[in-house]
Structure formats: C-alpha cells, structure tokens
C-alpha cells in the first residue's frame, strides 16, 4: 500500500507538472509570437507609409529597388520585397524569397486592403512574412498596385521559447522528487496507524484479547481505532463470561460426579447383594433386583465417564506411557470383559509400542463395546501398521480397526458419532446379548480424547467405504468400521 500511495502521489505530481508546463509553454510561445507579429505589422505599415510619400507610381525597376532598400533600412535589416505588377525588387539580392512568400499570402494582400501575415518554415527555420498593399495618400484610399513584403527571422523567438521549455523541464525533476518525499511522509502518517491496527487485529485473532491500540486524533482512523478497542472490550468481556460459565459447568459436573460416587458405592453394594439373592426371591422381585443392579452399574459407568470427561476439559490428564505388546494388551482387554468368544481378532505378534496401557485399554473397550452393543456379529478387531501418507513428514502409524456387520452408520451419524451424549440408536440395533441398557453417549468421545492424547485420532466409516478405500473385492460390505491411528513410537523416542 505504501508503494501504491507513493506511486500515485508521484504520478499525480508528474501529470500536474506536465500539464502546467504544457500550458505555460503554449501561453509563453503565443505571447512571444503575438508580440513579434504585432511589432512586425506595425513597423512595416509605418515604414511603408513614410517611404511611399516620396514614391512615384508607376515605378521603374531602379526606383522600385531603391524603395525596397529604404523600407528595409527602417526595419532593422529585414528582407523586404516590393512588387508592382510584373516588377519585383528585393532589398537583399542574394536572398531566396520565392519559397518564403506563399501564393496564399500574395492573394490575400492583393485582394485585401489591410496588412496580412503568415508564419512559414524555410530550410527548417521559422520565419514571419508580413505583406501590405500601398494606398494613395491625400485621403484617397485606392490601392496603388504596389505590394510590400517583409520577411522576419523567428529563430531568436524559437530559441527563447525552447530555453523556457528546457528550464521548466529541469524544474520538474525536483518537483517529482519533492512529491515522492511528501508521499513517503504522507504514507507514513496514514499507514502507521493502519499497520498498528493490523498488528493488533492479528494479535486479537491469535487469542490475545487484551490487545488494544492507542487512539490519537479525531479523524476516521481514530474512529476506527476506537471501534476496534470497543469491539475488543466486548469480545474480551464475552470470552471471560463464557470461560467463567464453562468453568462453572465443568466444576458442577465434576462436583456432582464426585458427590454421586459415595451413594453409588452404597447402592452398588446393595444391588450386588440383591442380585446374589435374586434366585430366592419371587419372580417380580427378582426381576426388579436384577434391573436395579443393571441400572446401578450403568449409572456408575456414567459417573465415571463424566469424571473422565471433566478431567479432559480441565486438561488434568497425563500419559503414563511405557512400551507394551499391543496384541497382548488387546487380548487382555477383551478377556477382562468376557468378549473373547464374541470377537474375531487379527493381532500380529511382536508389535511393541509406547502407549499408556490404561488409556489404550479404555479406547479398545469403548470401540469394541460400541460395536457389540449397536452392531451385529461378527465383530472383528484388526491390528497392523501403516506408512506415512505420500508427501507427509509423519512416520509410521499403528492402526487398530474395529468392524461389525450391523446396519452401519448413516452420513449424519458419522459426522456426529464422536459428539458427547450423541446416540445413533435409530440407525443401529442393539446386540442380542446386550442387556445392560443404552450407553451414556460418552464412550466414543472419551476414546477420541484418549487417542488425541497419544497424538492420534479415530475415524468412523461404513464398511463399504473402507472396502473401497482398500480396493477389496470380497463382496458387498456391511456394518461400521472405527479405525484408531496412533504414532508408532518405541522406547527411546520422543513421546511428548
């Protein structure tokens, strides 16, 4: 913007200087030529009047030559041509006057009754030719048939106007330089607050809501700075309020979850006792006891999930990473929950990676449990590695896929499946062996947070999409596929 402003300023100054120069040159040239023309016409008229008083008509060649010489003497030596019918006399016998006195001028002098003039160029130089008819004296205004022409050299006037033009051209250089200096000063004055405002805007966009600009003056830029400060104040106030509300909400969730743990522990013990004695109770009471136990267990999981989410929100979670055998960890997670017989696995041995074993177990448990609850058998867990994408600087990745053969996920569910408390039960069925009730809607969200904590991610897709991406030809695929991707790190590598 500074360059554009300076260039515009200089161009305007240059155009103004050129325009002023052209007008000044035109006016000066016109004034000089007008003055020369008027003087030449007046001088010729007065000299011809004075010399013609003693001139007899009709003249002979000798008297006509003397007449031309006398007129030339009073005109500062200008070349004078006198004509009378077929006779012609030149004050300077060596001068070429034929090409300088044009036919148009002769016709105008012959047919007119006043002096006429014409500017001509001869051999590249300018000349002024003035012609006048000679009249009889004593009040007789008839023409005598005598014509007189004076040729005036205009080279001096041409040189004077050329010198004026050169002077003006030389004066344009400092004018343009001065315009450039003034443009730089103006650009600095105008752009300095704009740059400050731009820098403050970038800082505000980067999250520094305390950024303000100094307001000086009462112009439009000052109004803009004041508006920016007011906007920043409002944004900071809104941000502070939102942060306070968010902190209160997190504290509320954490406090409620914490307060529920004690009564839930007591309820769990009671429910456990009731479930153990359910076989000895009447059928309705036994069913009620088992329902209370299942719902108490579900409520306990929800409280634990809420506490885990609140820890993620408060950024109070840390990795306790160590090198583990992933295949063994996945088998242990399935065996702990009694899912070994319900899940097919493809787990290569010897894949040792630095992860937080407990959090990796949470990811596996949530993804597999979600497939068992909402998908259809068989549920398959596949473990492997993948290289970096083409053009990427990332290293190798650990890839864990959990696939089921249920109805799959519709597009709108795939976009929101990792949102908290979102459930896609309308599109997915519950497993026949699942009698624990609906999930809390936090499982996939917690799994994603744990994956991000490891520097990885989880993606959800239909089995058909995954098959197309893998270029498989095993027939039409059904169900949903959740794919965990974690950086492949081993002992001694930076895990951050």
ZADRENFI-970196 format. One record per residue: residue in three letters; y, x, z of N, C-alpha, C in turn. Coordinates in steps of 0.2 Angstrom, whole numbers, plus 5000, padded with zeros to 4 digits. Layout:
<rs>
ALAYXZYXZYXZ ...
</rs>
This chain:
<rs>
UNK499450045000500050005000500650045000 UNK500650105004501250145004501350174997 UNK500850194993500950214986501250164982 UNK500950104982501250044978501950034980 UNK502150034986502850024988503250074985 UNK503050144986503450194983503550194976 UNK502950184972503050174965503450114963 UNK503450064966503850004964504550024965 UNK504750054971505450064973505650114967 UNK505250164966505550214961505650184954 UNK505150144952505150114945505850064945 UNK505950024950506549984950507150034950 UNK507150084954507750134953507850164947 UNK507250184944507250214937507550164932 UNK507250104932507450044927508250034928 UNK508450024934509150014936509550074933 UNK509350134934509750194932509750194924 UNK509150184921509150174914509650124911 UNK509650064914510050014912510750024912 UNK510950054918511650074919511850124914 UNK511450174913511550224908511650204901 UNK511250154899511250124893511950084892 UNK512150044897512750004897513350054897 UNK513350104901513850154901513950194895 UNK513450214892513450244886513750204880 UNK513450144880513750094875514450084876 UNK514650064882515350054883515850114882 UNK515650174884516050234883516050244875 UNK515450244872515450254864515950204861 UNK515850144863516350094859517050104861 UNK517250124867517950134869518150194865 UNK517750254864518050314861518150294853 UNK517650264850517650244843518250194842 UNK518350144846518850104845519550134846 UNK519650174851520250214851520350254845 UNK519850294843519950334837520150294830 UNK519750234830519950194824520650164824 UNK520850144830521550114830522050164829 UNK521950224832522450284830522450304823 UNK521850304820521750324813522150274809 UNK522050204810522350154806523050154807 UNK523350164813524050164814524350224811 UNK524050284812524350344809524350334802 UNK523850314799523850314791524450264789 UNK524450204792524950154790525650184791 UNK525850214796526450244797526650294792 UNK526150344791526250394787526350374780 UNK525950324777526050304771526650264770 UNK526850224775527550194774528150244773 UNK528050294777528550344777528650384770 UNK528050404768528050444762528150404756 UNK527850334756527950294750528650274748 UNK529150284753529850264752530150304746 UNK529950364745530250404740529750414734 UNK529250374734528750374729528850324723 UNK528850354717528950304711528350284708 UNK528350224706527750194703527950174696 UNK527550184691526950214691526950294692 UNK526450324695526550394696526150434690 UNK526250494690525850534686525350574690 UNK524950614687524450654691524750704696 UNK525250734694525550784698525950754704 UNK526350694703526650664709526150634713 UNK525550604711525050574715524750624719 UNK524650694717524350744721524850764726 UNK525550764725526050784730526050724735 UNK525950664733525950614738525350614743 UNK524750634740524150644744524250694749 UNK524550754747524650814751525150794757 UNK525650764755526150744760525850694766 UNK525450644763525150604768524650644773 UNK524350684770523850724774524150774779 UNK524750794777525150844782525250804788 UNK525450744788525650704794525050674798 UNK524450684795523850664798523450714801 UNK523750774803523350824806522850854801 UNK522950854795522550894790521950854788 UNK521850784790521350744787521350744780 UNK520750734777520750724770521050664767 UNK521450664763521750604760521650594753 UNK521450534751521350514744521850464741 UNK522150474736522650424733522450404727 UNK522450344725522150314719522650264716 UNK522750274710523250224706522850214699 UNK522650154699522250134693521750184691 UNK521750224686521250274684521450344687 UNK521950354690522150414693521950424700 UNK521750484702521450494708521650564710 UNK521950574717522150634719521850644726 UNK521650704728521350724734521750784737 UNK521950774744522350824747521950894748 UNK521250884748520850944748520450944742 UNK520650984737520250984730519551004731 UNK519351034736518651054737518251004741 UNK518550954743518150904747517750854743 UNK517150834745516750784741516950724745 UNK517350684741517550614744517150554740 UNK516850574735516550514731516050484735 UNK515550514739515050484743515250464749 UNK515850474751516150454758516550394758 UNK516850374752517250314751516750264747 UNK516450214751515950174748516350124743 UNK515950094739516150034735516349974739 UNK516049964744516249904748516949914751 UNK517049974753517749984756518249984751 UNK518150014745518650004740518749934738 UNK518249894737518349824735518749794741 UNK518549804747518949774752519749794752 UNK519849854751520549874751520949844744 UNK520549844739520849824733521049754733 UNK520549714736520649634736521049614742 UNK521149654747521449634753522249654753 UNK522549644759523249654760523349694766 UNK522749714769522849754776522349814776 UNK522449854780522049914781521349894783 UNK520849934780520149924781519849994783 UNK519349994787519050054789518250044789 UNK517950104789517150104788516950164791 UNK516350164795516050224798515450244793 UNK515450304791514950324786514650394789 UNK514050404786513750474788513650504781 UNK513850574782513850614776513550684778 UNK512950694775512650754777512450764785 UNK512250704787512050694794512650694799 UNK513250694797513850694802514250634801 UNK514550604807514850544806515650554804 UNK515850504800516550504798516850434798 UNK517450434799517850374799518250374792 UNK518250324788518650314782519050254783 UNK519750264782520250214783520550204776 UNK520650144774520950134767521450074768 UNK522050084764522550034765522950034758 UNK523149974756523449964750524249984751 UNK524550004746525350014747525749964744 UNK526149934748526549874745527249904743 UNK527649864739528349874738528749864744 UNK529249904745529749894750530249834749 UNK530749834753531349794752531149714752 UNK530649704757530449634758529949614753 UNK529849644748529349624743528649644745 UNK528249594746527549604749527049614744 UNK527249624737526749634732526449704733 UNK525749704731525449774731525749814725 UNK525749874726525949924721525449944716 UNK524849934718524249964714524050024717 UNK524350054722524250124724523750114731 UNK523250144731522750144737522750214740 UNK522750214747522750274750522150274755 UNK521750324755521150334760521150394764 UNK521050384770521050444775520350454778 UNK520050514777519350524780519450574786 UNK519250544792519250574799518650594801 UNK518550654803517950684806517850654813 UNK517250624814517050594821516550644825 UNK516450704822515950744826516150764833 UNK516850764834517050784841516950724846 UNK517050664843516850604847516150594848 UNK515750614843515050614844514850654849 UNK515050714849514950764854515150744861 UNK515650714862515950694868515450634871 UNK515250594867514850534870514150564871 UNK513950614867513250644869513250684875 UNK513850724876513950754883513950714889 UNK514250654888514250604893513550574894 UNK513150564889512450544890512050594893 UNK512150664892511750714895511950714902 UNK512550704904512750704911512450654915 UNK512450594912512150534915511350544916 UNK511050574911510350594911510150644917 UNK510550694917510450744923510550714929 UNK511050664930511150624936510550584938 UNK510150564933509550514935509050554939 UNK508950614939508450654942508550644950 UNK509150664952509250654960509250584962 UNK509450534957509450464959508750444960 UNK508250464956507550444957507250484963 UNK507450544964507150574970507450544976 UNK508050524976508350484982507950424983 UNK507850384977507450324978506750334981 UNK506450384979505750404982505850414989 UNK506350454991506450464999506550405002 UNK507050365000507150295003506550255003 UNK506150254998505550214998505050245003 UNK504950305004504550335009504750305016 UNK505450315017505750295024505550215025 UNK505750175019505650105020504850095021 UNK504450125017503750115018503550135025 UNK503750185028503550205035503850155040 UNK504450125039504750075043504350015043 UNK504149995037503749925036503049935038 UNK502749985035501949995036501750015043 UNK502150055046501950075053501750025058 UNK502149965058501849915062501249875059 UNK501249875053500649845049500049885051 UNK500049955051499549995052499349985060 UNK499849985064499649975071499249905072 UNK499549855069499249785069498549795066 UNK498449825061497749835058497249865063 UNK497549925066497149965070496949915076 UNK497449875079497249835085496749775083 UNK496849755076496349705074495649735074 UNK495549795071494949825071494649835078 UNK495049855083494849865090494649795093 UNK494949745091494849675094494149655091 UNK494049665084493449645081492849685084 UNK492949755086492449795089492249775096 UNK492649725099492449705106492949715111 UNK493449755109493949775114494549725115 UNK494349675119494849615119495449625123 UNK495549685126496149705129496649735125 UNK496549745119496949775114497549725113 UNK498149755113498749725112499249775108 UNK499749745104500249785100500849775103 UNK501349825103501949825105502449785101 UNK502749735103503249695099503949725100 UNK504249735094504949765094505249725088 UNK505849705089506249675084506149595084 UNK506549565079506449495079506349475072 UNK506049515068505849505061505149465060 UNK504949465054504249425053503749465056 UNK503749535055503249575058503149575066 UNK503749565069503749555076503449485078 UNK503649435074503249365075502549375074 UNK502349415069501549425068501249455074 UNK501649505076501349545082501249505088 UNK501749455089501749415095501149365094 UNK501149335088500549295087499849325088 UNK499849385086499149425087499049435094 UNK499549455098499449455106499249395109 UNK499649335106499449275109498649255107 UNK498449265101497849255099497349295103 UNK497449365104497049405108497049375116 UNK497549355118497549325125497149265126 UNK497149225121496749165121496049185120 UNK495849225116495149255114494949285121 UNK495349325124495049355130494949305136 UNK495349265136495349205141494649165140 UNK494549145133493949115132493349155133 UNK493349215131492749265132492649265140 UNK493149275143493049285151492749225154 UNK492949165151492749105154492049095152 UNK491849105146491149105143490649145147 UNK490949215148490549255151490349235159 UNK490949205162490849185169490349125169 UNK490349075164489949025163489249045162 UNK489149095157488449125156488149155162 UNK488549195166488349225171488149175177 UNK488549125177488349075182487649035180 UNK487649025174487048995171486349045173 UNK486449105171485949155172485749155180 UNK486249155184486149165191485849095194 UNK486049045191485748975193485048975191 UNK484848995185484148995183483749045187 UNK484049105188483649155192483549125200 UNK484149095202484049075209483549015210 UNK483648965205483148915205482448935205 UNK482348985200481649005199481449045205 UNK481849085208481649115214481549065220 UNK481949015221481848965226481248925225 UNK481048915219480448875217479748915219 UNK479748985219479149015220478849005226 UNK479148995232478848985238478548915239 UNK478848865237478548795237477948795232 UNK478048825226477548835221476948865224 UNK477048925228476448955230476048915235 UNK476448875239476048825244475748775240 UNK476048745234475748695230475148725227 UNK475148785224474648815221474048815226 UNK474148835232473548845236473248775238 UNK473648725239473448655240473048635234 UNK473348645228473048625222472348655221 UNK472348725222471648755222471148725226 UNK471348715232470848685237470648615235 UNK471148575232470948505229470448515223 UNK470548565219470148575213469448595215 UNK469448635220468748655223468348605225 UNK468648555229468348495232468348435227 UNK468548445221468648385216467948355215 UNK467448385215466748355214466548315219 UNK466748325225466548275231467048215232 UNK467548215227468048155228467848105223 UNK468048045224467947985220468248005213 UNK468047975207468247995201468947995200 UNK469347945202470047945201470447995205 UNK470148005211470548055215470348125212 UNK469748135209469548205206469948215200 UNK470048165196470548175190471248185192 UNK471448155197472148165200472248245203 UNK471648265206471748335209471748385203 UNK471248375198471248425193471948415189 UNK472248365188472948355185473448395189 UNK473448385195473948415199473848495199 UNK473248515199473148585198473348615192 UNK473248575186473448605180474148605179 UNK474548545181475248545181475548595185 UNK475248605191475548655196475548725193 UNK474948745189474848805186475348815180 UNK475448755177475948755171476648765174 UNK476848735179477448745182477548815185 UNK477048845187477048915190477248965184 UNK476848955178477048995172477748985170 UNK477948925170478648905168479148945172 UNK479048945179479548985183479449055182 UNK478849085181478849155179479149175173 UNK479049125168479449135161480149135162 UNK480449085166481149085167481449145171 UNK481049175175481249235179481249295174 UNK480749295170480749345165481349345160 UNK481449285157482049275153482649295156 UNK482749275163483349295166483449365167 UNK482949405168482949475168483149505162 UNK482849475156483149505149483849485148 UNK484049435150484849415150485249465154 UNK485049475160485349525164485349595162 UNK484849605157484749675155484449725160 UNK484049685164483749725170483049745169 UNK482849745163482149765161482149835159 UNK481649865160481549935158480749945156 UNK480749995151480050005149479750055154 UNK479050045155478650095159478150115154 UNK478350155149477950175144477450235145 UNK476850225142476350285143475950275137 UNK475550325135475150325129474450285131 UNK474350235127473750195129473350185122 UNK472750165123472250145117472450075116 UNK472750065110472949995109472349945108 UNK471849975104471249925104470949905110 UNK470849955115470649935121471049895125 UNK471749905124472249855128472149785125 UNK472149775119472049705116471349675118 UNK470849715119470249685121470249665128 UNK470549705132470649695139471049635140 UNK471649625136472049565137471649495135 UNK471249505130470849445128470349425133 UNK469949485136469449475141469749445148 UNK470349465149470649445156470749365156 UNK470849345150471049265149470449225147 UNK469849265146469249225143469349205136 UNK469649245132469749225125469249265120 UNK468849305123468449355119468049315114 UNK467749265116467249225112467649185107 UNK468249165108468649125104469049155099 UNK469049225099469549265094469149315090 UNK469249315084468949365080469449425080 UNK469149485080469549545080469349595075 UNK469949635073469849695069470249745072 UNK469949785076470349835080470049905079 UNK470349945075470150015074470150055080 UNK469750095081469750145087470150205086 UNK470350235092470750295092471450285090 UNK471750225090472450215089472850215096 UNK473050275097473450285104474150285103 UNK474550245106475250245105475650235112 UNK476250255112476650255119476950185119 UNK476750145123477050075125476950065132 UNK477350005134477249985141476649935141 UNK476149955144475549915144475649845146 UNK475949835151476049765154476449725149 UNK476949755146477349715141476949705135 UNK476549745133476149745127475649685128 UNK475349685134474949635136475249565136 UNK475849555138476249495138476349475130 UNK476449515126476549505119475949475116 UNK475349515117474749485114474549425117 UNK474649415124474449355127474849295124 UNK475449305123475849245121475649225114 UNK475649275109475449265102474749235101 UNK474249265105473549235104473549165108 UNK473849155113473849095117474149045113 UNK474749055109475049015105474648995099 UNK474249035096473849025091473248975093 UNK472948985099472448945102472648875103 UNK473248875106473548805108473748765102 UNK474048795097474348755092474048765085 UNK473648815084473248825078472548795078 UNK472148815074471448795073471048855072 UNK470448855075469948915074469748925067 UNK469548985065469549045069470249075070 UNK470349105076470949145077470849215076 UNK471149255072470949325070471549375073 UNK471349425076471849475078471649535074 UNK472149565071472049625067472549675069 UNK472349735070472749795072472749845066 UNK473249885065473249935060473949965060 UNK474050015055474750045054474950035047 UNK475650045047475950045040476450095040 UNK476550125034477050175032477750145032 UNK478250185031478950165031479050125024 UNK479550085024479750045018480050095013 UNK479950085007480250135002481050145003 UNK481250205003481950215004482150215011 UNK481750195016481850195023481750265026 UNK482150275031482050335035481650325041 UNK481350265042480950255048480250285047 UNK479950295053479250325052478750275052 UNK478150285054477550245054477650185059 UNK477350125058477350075062476650055064 UNK476550025070475949995072476049915071 UNK475549885067475549815065475049775068 UNK475149725072474649685075474849615072 UNK474349585069474349515066473949465070 UNK474149415071473849355075473849295070 UNK473249275067473249225062472749165064 UNK472949105063472549045064472449015058 UNK472048955058471848915052472148845053 UNK472648835057472948775058473348745052 UNK473748695053474248675048474748725046 UNK474848775049475448825048476048795050 UNK476648835048477248825051477748795045 UNK478048745046478548725040479148765040 UNK479548775035480048815035480548815040 UNK480748745042481248745048480948765054 UNK480248765055479948785061479948865061 UNK479848895056479848965055480548995057 UNK481048965055481748985057481848985064 UNK481548935068481748925075481148935080 UNK480648965077480048975082480149015088 UNK480649065087480749115092481349095097 UNK481649035095482149005100481848985106 UNK482248985111482048965118481948895118 UNK481348875121481148805123481048765116 UNK481048795110480848765104480148755104 UNK479948695101479248675101479148645094 UNK478648675090478448645084477848605084 UNK477748565089477148525090477048475085 UNK477548445082477548395077477148415071 UNK477148485070476848505064476148545065 UNK476048555072475448595073475048565079 UNK474348565078473948525083473748575088 UNK473548545094473348575100472548595099 UNK472348645101471648665101471248615105 UNK470648605103470248555107470048585114 UNK470048645115469848675121470448685126 UNK471048665123471648675127471748615131 UNK471748615138471848565142472348575147 UNK472748625146473248655151473948625149 UNK474048575145474648545143475048585139 UNK475648565137476048595132476348655135 UNK476548705131476848765133477548755135 UNK477848805138478548805140479048805135 UNK478848835129479348845124479648915124 UNK479448955129479749025130479349075128 UNK478649065127478149115126478449165120 UNK478549135114478749175108479349205109 UNK479849175113480549205114480349275119 UNK479949265124479849325128479449375124 UNK478949355120478649405116479149445111 UNK479549405108480049445104480549495108 UNK480749465114481149515118480749575120 UNK480149575122479749625123479649675117 UNK479549645111479549685105480149725104 UNK480749695105481349725104481449775109 UNK481249765115481249825120480949885118 UNK480349875114480049935111480349965105 UNK480849925102481149945096480849915090 UNK480449865091480049825086480349755085 UNK479849715081480049645080479449605079 UNK479549545079478949495077479249455071 UNK478749445067478949395061478449345061 UNK478649285059478249225058478149205051 UNK477549185048477549165041476949125041 UNK476849085035476249045033475749095031 UNK475149085032474549125030474649135022 UNK474849085018474849085011475449135009 UNK475949135013476449185011476249255013 UNK475949265018475649335020475149355015 UNK474749305012474249325007474549345001 UNK475049314999475449334993475749394993 UNK476049414999476349475001475849535000 UNK475249515002474749575002474349574996 UNK474549524991474149524985473449514985 UNK473249464990472549454991472349394986 UNK471649394985471349344981470749304984 UNK470849294991470249274994470249194995 UNK470649164990470649084990471249064994 UNK471348994994471948974997471948985005 UNK472549015007472549025014472848975018 UNK472648965024472948905029473148935035 UNK473648905039473748925046474448965046 UNK474548995052475149035053474949105055 UNK475449155053475249225055475949245058 UNK475749275064476349305068476149385068 UNK476649425066476549495064477049535069 UNK476749575073477049615078477149685075 UNK477749715074477849785072478149825077 UNK477849885079478149925084478149995081 UNK478650035083478650105080478050145083 UNK477750185079477150225081477350285084 UNK477350285091477550345095476950365099 UNK476950435099476450465104476750505109 UNK476350535113476650575119477050635116 UNK477650645119478050695117478550675113 UNK478550615110479050585105479550555109 UNK480150545107480750515110480550435110 UNK480550405115480450335116481050295117 UNK481550325119482250295121482050235125 
</rs>
